[in-house]
Amino acid sequence: MSCCGGKRAAAWPAPVPHAAYDAGEVTIPAPRPAAVPFEYTGRTALTMRGAITGRSYRFAAPGETVAVDPRDAPGAAGVPNLRRVRASV
């Protein structure tokens, strides 16, 4: 027997079965934007750390292209010897 005589359980609403939920109430997160390609134009190698994600991006050789998280792209655009690769049409 509980110490409160079941009053506490009665104060809580009864659980609602999943079938009772309206599908229109479900929030689906927006898809993440695609990665942004950057090309290294320097002479040796470069490792850059994303200011937002903290992820390391390694450009091992000149001309190498690496996909950068779109949240880190504005910071990567300011790094010398990195240029954003535009998609060809």
C-alpha positions as CSV (number, residue, x, y, z in Angstrom):
1,M,0.0,0.0,0.0
2,S,1.3,3.4,-0.8
3,C,1.8,6.1,1.7
4,C,-0.6,8.6,0.0
5,G,-3.4,6.2,-0.6
6,G,-3.1,6.5,-4.4
7,K,-3.9,10.2,-4.5
8,R,-0.6,11.0,-6.2
9,A,-1.2,8.6,-9.0
10,A,-4.7,9.9,-9.5
11,A,-3.3,13.5,-9.9
12,W,-1.4,12.5,-13.0
13,P,-3.2,12.2,-16.4
14,A,-3.5,8.7,-17.8
15,P,-1.0,7.9,-20.6
16,V,-2.4,8.4,-24.1
17,P,-1.9,5.5,-26.6
18,H,0.3,6.4,-29.6
19,A,-2.6,5.8,-32.0
20,A,-4.4,8.8,-30.4
21,Y,-1.7,11.3,-31.5
22,D,-2.4,13.3,-34.6
23,A,0.4,12.9,-37.3
24,G,0.1,16.7,-37.9
25,E,1.6,17.4,-34.5
26,V,4.9,15.6,-35.2
27,T,7.8,18.0,-35.9
28,I,10.3,16.6,-38.3
29,P,13.7,18.3,-38.2
30,A,14.8,20.1,-41.4
31,P,17.4,18.2,-43.4
32,R,21.0,19.3,-42.9
33,P,22.4,21.3,-45.7
34,A,25.0,19.6,-47.9
35,A,28.7,19.9,-47.1
36,V,30.6,22.8,-48.7
37,P,33.7,21.8,-50.7
38,F,36.9,23.8,-50.2
39,E,40.1,23.4,-52.2
40,Y,43.6,24.0,-50.8
41,T,45.8,26.2,-52.9
42,G,48.9,26.3,-50.7
43,R,52.2,24.6,-51.1
44,T,52.4,21.9,-48.4
45,A,49.5,20.7,-46.2
46,L,47.0,22.4,-43.9
47,T,44.8,21.3,-41.0
48,M,41.9,23.6,-40.1
49,R,39.7,23.3,-37.1
50,G,36.0,24.4,-37.5
51,A,35.1,27.2,-35.3
52,I,31.5,26.0,-34.8
53,T,31.8,22.2,-34.8
54,G,35.4,21.8,-33.6
55,R,36.0,19.3,-36.3
56,S,39.4,19.0,-37.9
57,Y,39.7,19.3,-41.7
58,R,42.9,18.0,-43.2
59,F,44.1,19.2,-46.6
60,A,47.1,16.8,-47.1
61,A,48.4,18.2,-50.4
62,P,47.9,21.2,-52.8
63,G,44.8,20.9,-54.9
64,E,43.0,18.6,-52.4
65,T,39.3,19.2,-51.9
66,V,37.6,18.6,-48.6
67,A,34.0,18.7,-47.7
68,V,33.4,21.2,-44.8
69,D,30.3,21.3,-42.6
70,P,28.2,24.3,-43.7
71,R,28.4,25.7,-40.2
72,D,32.2,25.9,-40.5
73,A,32.2,27.3,-44.1
74,P,32.2,31.0,-43.2
75,G,35.3,30.5,-41.1
76,A,37.0,28.4,-43.7
77,A,36.4,31.1,-46.3
78,G,38.6,33.4,-44.3
79,V,41.6,30.9,-44.1
80,P,44.4,31.8,-46.5
81,N,45.0,29.3,-49.3
82,L,41.5,27.9,-49.1
83,R,38.9,28.6,-51.7
84,R,35.3,27.5,-51.9
85,V,34.7,25.2,-54.9
86,R,31.6,26.3,-56.8
87,A,29.4,23.6,-58.4
88,S,29.7,23.6,-62.1
89,V,26.4,23.8,-64.1
